């Protein structure tokens, strides 16, 4: 992919991205041009993959998903043919690319609309840590913020001290509006925090500096990662307290998993929900309030099975209707493990199944692109 690792701005403020570019690669030219889009929080992740699956991020309350900004793509089909897809050229494929895009070919590059920088490109950032005894107060403060303002982005971490294995809670608050308003959000949490660090961070450096570098640490090579995802409407206090206690006990029993985390992403929904349900193949508009990522990280392969069992068990529990607040399992496909019902990833509506399967048959008739969350080639495959 090294020959496709590029990103550049156009005079009309559109951005062209090669399929080998990372999130950080696309952030720099936009920032230099005074522009922005919704991007993920991890700078080393491939930008194209993020977009093809949807693309949640801190600015989604303002600009929608990363994929909502795509205006055209170029892709190579199974037979080597290079085609374009946009609202005017192959529009049905363009619909499917944005939310299920890995299914139909190799997307070589995409061109996206960008938006003027928010607040001059400077973001208020606060990083706080808490002991477990204050978790209930933290959850109350978080729940008081729903529905989330479009300026607010929260990352909540369940983690552990690498030396003592003591579990802890960390929160990263990013506010894209005036600093004084961001501080008001922080004041809901600071009375019971162990530590507080506040700063103003340029958007171009946000992913590497916010959260005390906790997300950036995930980019370090050499570890195995096993992730499961769930989505909940809010944070059920009793359940997320039980999850925290279970997490702490589990790491105490298996110290080799000390680098594991549970991460909650809570962002504004306004920009996503501004688009109709049929705007793209992304199926979860109105249903991505609280993304819960259970991420097991380890070097010792002897803990693989026990880590997988614990993470999967909690994913299944959090996804149950009585806990999630949704009537069926919902999984953001970019965070999916691969064992979920395919409908949890791509939606439960029959019209979605018919449209995606038709695209699969048309553009990937030999199933060359079935490696990751493959769209069924028959309608029976959705059942």
C-alpha positions in Angstrom: 0.0 0.0 0.0 3.0 2.3 0.2 2.3 3.7 -3.3 -1.2 4.6 -2.2 -0.1 6.4 1.0 -1.1 9.9 0.0 -3.6 12.7 0.9 -3.8 16.1 -0.6 -6.2 19.1 -0.8 -7.7 20.6 -3.9 -8.3 24.3 -4.6 -12.0 23.8 -4.0 -11.2 22.4 -0.5 -12.0 18.8 -1.3 -9.6 16.1 0.0 -8.3 13.1 -2.0 -7.1 10.1 0.0 -5.1 7.1 -1.2 -6.1 3.8 0.3 -2.7 3.5 2.1 -3.1 6.7 4.1 -3.6 6.7 7.8 -5.8 8.9 9.9 -2.8 11.1 10.7 -1.8 11.3 7.1 -5.1 12.8 6.1 -5.3 15.1 9.2 -2.2 17.1 8.3 -3.1 18.5 4.9 -6.6 19.4 6.1 -5.3 21.2 9.2 -2.8 23.1 7.1 -5.7 24.2 4.8 -7.9 25.2 7.7 -10.3 22.4 7.1 -11.6 19.3 9.0 -13.9 16.2 8.8 -14.9 13.6 11.2 -12.0 11.2 11.8 -11.3 8.4 14.2 -9.4 8.8 17.4 -6.5 6.5 16.6 -3.9 8.1 14.3 -2.3 4.9 12.9 -5.5 3.3 11.6 -6.0 3.2 7.9 -8.3 6.1 6.9 -10.0 4.3 4.0 -11.0 1.3 6.1 -12.6 3.6 8.6 -14.6 5.4 6.0 -15.8 2.3 4.2 -17.3 1.0 7.5 -18.9 4.3 8.4 -16.4 6.4 10.3 -17.5 7.6 13.8 -15.4 10.3 15.6 -15.3 13.3 17.8 -16.7 15.7 15.1 -19.7 13.5 14.1 -22.1 15.7 15.9 -21.2 18.5 13.6 -20.3 16.8 10.3 -21.8 13.3 10.4 -19.7 10.2 9.7 -16.5 10.3 7.8 -18.3 8.3 5.0 -20.9 11.0 4.8 -18.2 13.4 3.5 -17.2 11.0 0.6 -18.1 12.5 -2.8 -16.6 9.9 -5.1 -14.3 6.8 -5.1 -12.2 4.9 -7.5 -12.0 1.1 -7.1 -10.7 -2.0 -8.7 -13.1 -4.8 -9.2 -12.4 -8.5 -9.0 -11.5 -8.7 -12.7 -9.1 -5.7 -12.6 -11.5 -3.2 -14.1 -11.1 0.3 -12.6 -14.4 2.2 -12.1 -15.7 5.2 -10.3 -18.7 5.6 -8.0 -20.5 8.8 -6.9 -24.0 10.1 -6.7 -23.9 10.5 -10.5 -21.9 7.5 -11.6 -22.8 4.0 -10.3 -25.0 5.6 -7.6 -26.2 2.3 -6.2 -22.6 1.1 -5.6 -21.8 4.5 -4.1 -24.6 3.9 -1.6 -23.1 0.5 -0.7 -19.5 1.7 -0.5 -20.4 4.0 2.4 -21.0 1.5 5.2 -20.2 -1.8 3.5 -17.4 -0.7 1.2 -15.0 -3.6 1.7 -17.4 -6.0 0.0 -17.3 -4.9 -3.6 -13.6 -4.3 -4.7 -10.4 -2.5 -3.7 -11.1 1.2 -3.2 -8.0 2.9 -4.5 -8.9 6.4 -3.5 -11.7 8.6 -2.3 -12.4 12.3 -2.6 -14.2 14.0 0.3 -15.8 17.3 1.1 -14.2 19.1 4.0 -15.5 21.7 6.3 -14.0 24.9 7.9 -12.1 24.4 11.1 -14.1 24.5 14.3 -13.0 27.1 16.8 -9.9 28.0 14.6 -8.6 24.4 14.9 -8.1 24.6 18.7 -9.8 22.2 21.0 -10.2 22.2 24.7 -8.9 19.0 26.2 -9.3 17.6 29.7 -7.9 14.3 31.0 -9.1 13.0 34.4 -8.5 9.8 36.4 -10.7 8.2 39.1 -10.5 5.4 41.5 -13.2 2.8 41.4 -14.9 4.1 44.5 -16.1 7.1 42.5 -17.3 5.2 39.5 -21.0 5.7 40.3 -20.6 9.4 40.5 -18.7 9.4 37.1 -21.6 7.4 35.5 -24.1 9.8 36.9 -22.2 12.8 35.5 -21.9 11.1 32.1 -25.6 10.2 32.0 -26.5 13.8 32.8 -24.9 14.8 29.5 -27.3 12.8 27.2 -28.3 13.8 24.6 -24.7 14.8 23.9 -24.0 18.3 22.7 -22.4 18.4 19.3 -19.3 20.1 20.8 -18.7 17.3 23.3 -16.7 14.1 22.8 -16.0 11.7 25.6 -13.7 8.7 25.8 -14.0 6.6 28.9 -11.4 4.0 29.7 -11.5 1.1 32.1 -7.8 0.3 32.5 -5.3 -0.9 35.1 -2.1 0.2 36.8 0.6 -1.8 35.0 2.5 -2.4 38.3 -0.2 -2.9 40.9 -3.0 -4.2 38.6 -5.4 -1.8 40.4 -8.3 -1.0 38.1 -8.9 2.7 37.3 -11.2 4.9 35.3 -9.9 7.6 32.9 -11.9 10.1 31.0 -10.9 12.3 28.1 -13.1 15.3 27.4 -12.7 17.1 24.1 -14.8 20.2 23.5 -14.8 22.0 20.1 -16.4 25.2 21.4 -15.2 28.0 23.7 -12.8 26.9 26.4 -15.0 28.3 29.2 -17.9 26.1 28.1 -15.6 23.0 27.9 -14.5 23.7 31.5 -18.2 23.5 32.6 -18.3 19.9 31.3 -15.1 19.1 33.2 -16.5 20.6 36.4 -19.1 17.8 36.5 -16.3 15.3 37.0 -13.4 17.1 38.7 -14.7 17.2 42.3 -14.1 13.4 42.6 -11.1 13.0 40.2 -7.6 11.9 41.4 -5.9 13.9 38.6 -6.9 16.6 36.1 -4.9 18.0 33.2 -6.4 20.6 31.0 -4.9 22.0 27.8 -5.7 23.5 24.4 -4.6 21.2 21.6 -4.5 21.9 17.8 -6.8 19.5 15.9 -3.8 18.1 14.0 -2.3 16.9 17.4 -5.5 15.8 19.1 -5.2 12.1 18.5 -1.6 11.8 19.6 -1.9 14.1 22.7 -5.4 13.7 24.1 -6.2 11.0 26.6 -2.6 11.1 27.9 -1.6 9.2 24.8 -3.7 6.2 25.8 -5.2 5.7 22.3 -1.8 6.3 20.6 -0.4 3.5 22.8 -2.6 1.1 20.9 -0.4 1.7 17.8 2.6 0.0 19.4 3.4 -3.2 17.5 4.0 -6.5 19.1 0.7 -7.2 20.9 -2.2 -9.4 19.9 -5.6 -7.6 20.0 -9.0 -9.3 20.5 -11.9 -6.9 20.3 -15.7 -7.1 20.8 -18.1 -4.3 20.5 -21.6 -3.4 21.8 -23.7 -0.2 21.6 -25.9 1.0 24.5 -28.2 4.0 24.8 -26.7 5.2 28.1 -24.6 3.8 30.9 -26.6 1.6 33.2 -25.0 2.3 36.5 -25.4 -1.2 38.0 -24.2 -3.0 34.9 -21.2 -0.8 34.2 -20.2 -1.0 37.9 -20.4 -4.8 37.6 -18.3 -4.6 34.4 -15.6 -2.6 36.1 -15.5 -4.9 39.1 -15.4 -7.9 36.8 -12.6 -6.3 34.7 -10.5 -5.7 37.8 -10.9 -9.2 39.1 -10.2 -10.7 35.7 -6.9 -8.8 35.3 -5.9 -9.8 38.8 -6.3 -13.4 37.8 -4.6 -12.9 34.5 -1.8 -10.3 34.8 -0.7 -11.0 31.2 -3.8 -9.1 30.1 -2.9 -5.9 32.0 -2.7 -3.8 28.8 -6.4 -4.6 28.0 -9.0 -1.9 28.2 -12.7 -1.2 28.0 -13.3 2.0 26.0 -16.6 3.9 25.7 -16.9 6.5 22.9 -19.7 9.0 23.5 -20.1 11.6 20.8 -22.8 13.9 19.5 -25.4 12.4 17.2 -26.8 15.5 15.4 -24.6 15.3 12.3 -25.2 11.6 11.8 -29.0 11.9 12.3 -29.2 14.8 9.9 -29.1 12.4 7.0 -32.0 10.0 6.2 -31.7 6.3 7.0 -31.3 5.5 3.3 -28.6 8.0 2.6 -25.9 5.2 2.7 -25.4 1.6 3.7 -24.5 2.6 7.2 -27.5 1.3 9.1 -27.3 2.7 12.6 -28.3 6.4 12.4 -30.1 7.1 15.7 -28.5 4.1 17.4 -24.8 4.8 18.1 -25.2 6.7 21.4 -22.5 4.8 23.4 -20.0 2.6 21.7 -18.4 0.0 24.0 -15.2 -1.6 22.9 -13.9 -4.5 24.9 -10.3 -4.8 23.8 -8.0 -7.6 25.1 -4.3 -6.9 24.5 -1.6 -9.4 25.2 1.7 -10.9 24.2 1.4 -14.3 25.9 -0.7 -16.4 23.6 -1.6 -18.7 26.5 -4.3 -16.2 27.6 -6.0 -16.1 24.2 -8.9 -18.4 25.0 -9.7 -17.0 28.5 -9.4 -13.4 27.1 -11.8 -14.2 24.3 -14.3 -15.9 26.5 -14.4 -13.0 29.0 -14.7 -10.3 26.3 -17.3 -12.2 24.3 -19.4 -12.9 27.4 -19.6 -9.2 28.3 -20.3 -8.2 24.6 -23.3 -10.6 24.6 -24.6 -9.3 27.9 -24.2 -5.6 27.1 -26.0 -6.3 23.7 -29.1 -7.8 25.4 -32.2 -5.5 25.0 -32.7 -5.1 28.7 -29.2 -3.6 29.1 -28.5 -2.0 25.7 -31.8 -0.2 25.5 -32.3 -1.4 21.9 -34.6 -4.2 20.9 -31.9 -6.1 19.0 -28.1 -6.4 18.9 -26.4 -3.4 17.2 -22.7 -3.6 16.3 -20.6 -0.9 14.5 -19.0 -3.1 11.9 -15.5 -1.4 12.1 -15.4 -2.6 15.7 -17.1 -6.0 15.2 -15.4 -9.2 16.0 -16.8 -11.3 13.2 -19.1 -13.7 15.1 -22.0 -11.3 15.3 -25.3 -11.9 13.3 -24.7 -10.2 9.9 -27.9 -8.2 10.5 -26.4 -6.6 13.6 -23.7 -5.1 11.4 -25.7 -4.1 8.3 -29.2 -3.6 9.7 -32.4 -5.6 10.0 -34.5 -4.0 7.3 -35.3 -6.3 4.4 -34.7 -3.5 1.8 -31.1 -3.2 3.0 -30.5 -7.0 2.6 -32.0 -6.9 -0.9 -30.0 -3.9 -2.0 -26.6 -5.1 -0.5 -27.0 -8.6 -1.9 -27.8 -7.3 -5.3 -24.6 -5.2 -5.2 -22.6 -8.2 -4.0 -23.8 -10.3 -6.9 -23.2 -7.5 -9.4 -19.7 -6.4 -8.3 -18.2 -9.4 -6.6 -19.9 -12.4 -8.2 -17.0 -14.7 -7.3 -16.8 -13.7 -3.6 -13.2 -12.4 -3.9 -13.9 -9.8 -1.2 -15.5 -12.0 1.5 -12.7 -11.8 4.0 -14.3 -9.3 6.3 -17.9 -9.1 7.3 -19.0 -10.5 4.0 -22.4 -9.4 2.7 -24.4 -12.6 1.9 -24.6 -13.5 -1.8 -28.2 -14.8 -1.3 -31.1 -13.4 0.7 -31.3 -16.7 2.6 -27.8 -15.9 3.9 -29.2 -13.0 6.0 -31.3 -15.4 8.1 
